[in-house]
Amino acid sequence: RELDSSPFEYSKYRENWLILNKFFGENMEYKHSGSSVGANKKHIQLAPKYRYHMMQKEKLKVMCRAAIEEACKRHNIEIEIIKVMDEHVHMTADVPRTMSDAKALQIIKGLSSYILFRLCPALRKRYPDGHFWTEGYFCDGVGNSNFALTCLYIENQELHHRIISNY
């Protein structure tokens, strides 16, 4: 059901997920490797260079999502959830425990950029130097207690941005 953009409606929706958060958190899967067990789930946000609204058209949203998914697949980074907005991308991913945040983002940004320019050569007109993403990024560890809430936040990006723009 479509949510109203009123803050009350949003807070009621959030409360329901906070109640279920404990259930989802306890069922988070751990990776087993050698003599270690653990999880390395990350909330990642990327933005195109100069924060251009590059993904307004559905075609570019689909290509961007496909490029990120392919980059992650090639390097064993498992995407849990991904949301492509007009001028940024949110995702949660399970990064291999042997890979640093910086290395994971270097792979995701570099390879997805390469794939995007191959899929859509016209992007070179806007980005002649071949860099689609900004230098910076957001990356935060997501543990058992806030995994479901982070997924909910990513799923509801349209609602989130609509509420903020109304104030």
N, C-alpha and C positions, 0 to 999 in steps of 0.2 A: 504494500500500500504506500502511496506517495505521502511523504510527511509534509505537514505545513512548515512554513519557514519561521514560525514563531518559536522563540527560545523555550517556552514551556513544553511544546510538543517535542522538541529535540531533547530536552533534559529527561522527559519521561521515557523516551526511547533509549537513552543512555543508561538510565537506571536499570532497565530490564537486562541490558548486556552486562552491567556490573554484577548482577546477581548470577548470571550464567558464566561469568569470567572464571570463577573458581573451578567449575566443571571442565571448561575448555583447557585451562592452564594445567590441571592435573593430568590431562590426557596428551600433553605435548610429547612427541616422540623424541627419544635421545638417540644419537648416533653412537655406534660401538665401533671402535677401531683399536687393534692391538691391545694395549693394556689400559685404554682410557674410554670413558663414557661421558657424553655431554652433548650440549646443543650450542649452536652458534648462529642463532636467528638474528637477522638484522632488519631494521626499518631504514629504507634508503630513499632519498629524494634527489632527483636530478633535474636540472633546468637547461634548456637550450641556451647557447651563447647569446648574450645581450637580452635575455629573457623575452625573445620574440615569441609571439603566439603562433608557433609553427604547426601545432597539431590541432588547429581549428577544424580542418577538413578531415572527414572520417577516413579517407584514404591514407593520409599521413599518420593518423592515430594507429591504424592497423599495421602499417609498415614499421612504425616505431616500436610497437609492442612485439611484432615478429622479430625485429632486429635484436631487441633486448633478450627475448626468450632464446633465440639462437645463440647469442653470445654466452648466456648462462649455461645452456645445455652443453656447449662445447667444453666448458671448464667445471662441470659437476656442481654448479651453483643451482640449487633447487628453488624456483620461485613459488612461494605460497600464494601470493595475491599481488596483482599489479593493476594500477589505475593510471591511465594516460589522460592528463588534463590538457587544456589548450597551451599552457606555457610551462608545465612541469610534469614530472612522473613520480608517483609514489609506489613503493613496492616493499613487500617483506620477502626475504630470501633466506634460505638455509645455506650458509657459506661453509665450505669445508673447514674443519677446525685447524688445519695446517696453513690456512690462507689468512693473511692480515686484511683488515678493512681496506687499506690503501691499495693493496694488490687486487682485491676483488673489484673495487671501483675502477681501477685502471683497466682491468679486463672488460668490465661491462661497458664503460664509456668508450674505450678505444675500439673494441670490436663492433659494438652496435653502431658507432659512428661510421666505421668502414662499410658495414653492411647497408646502412641507410643511403650512403652516397652511391653505392653500387645499384641499389633498388631504384633510387630517384636521383639521377644525375643533375636534374634541374636545381637541386639544393646547393650545388656549387656556385650558383649565381648569388645566393645570399651568404654563403660561407666559402669563399674562394680558397682560404687557407686549409680547408679540410677538417676543421674542428667544429663539430656540431654542439657539443656540450660545454658548459662553463667549466672553468678550472676547479671551482669549488663543488662541494656536495654535502649532503647531510647523511650521516650514518650513525645509528644508535642500536645498541644491543637490546633485544626484546626477550625477556625471560618468561617464565611460567605465569607470573601474576598479571602481566599486561599484554600477552599475546593476542587474546581475543579482542581486547579493546583497541589495540593497534590495527588489527584487521578491520574492525568496524569503522575506525577513523578513515582508513584508506578507501573503503567501500563507499563512504558517504562524503566524498570530497565535494561533489556538486552542492550538497546541502550546506556543508561547512563554509564554502566560499560565498554562497548566497546569503547566509546569516550575517557573515562578517561585512559584506558589502552593503547591507541594509542599515548598518549603524554608522 
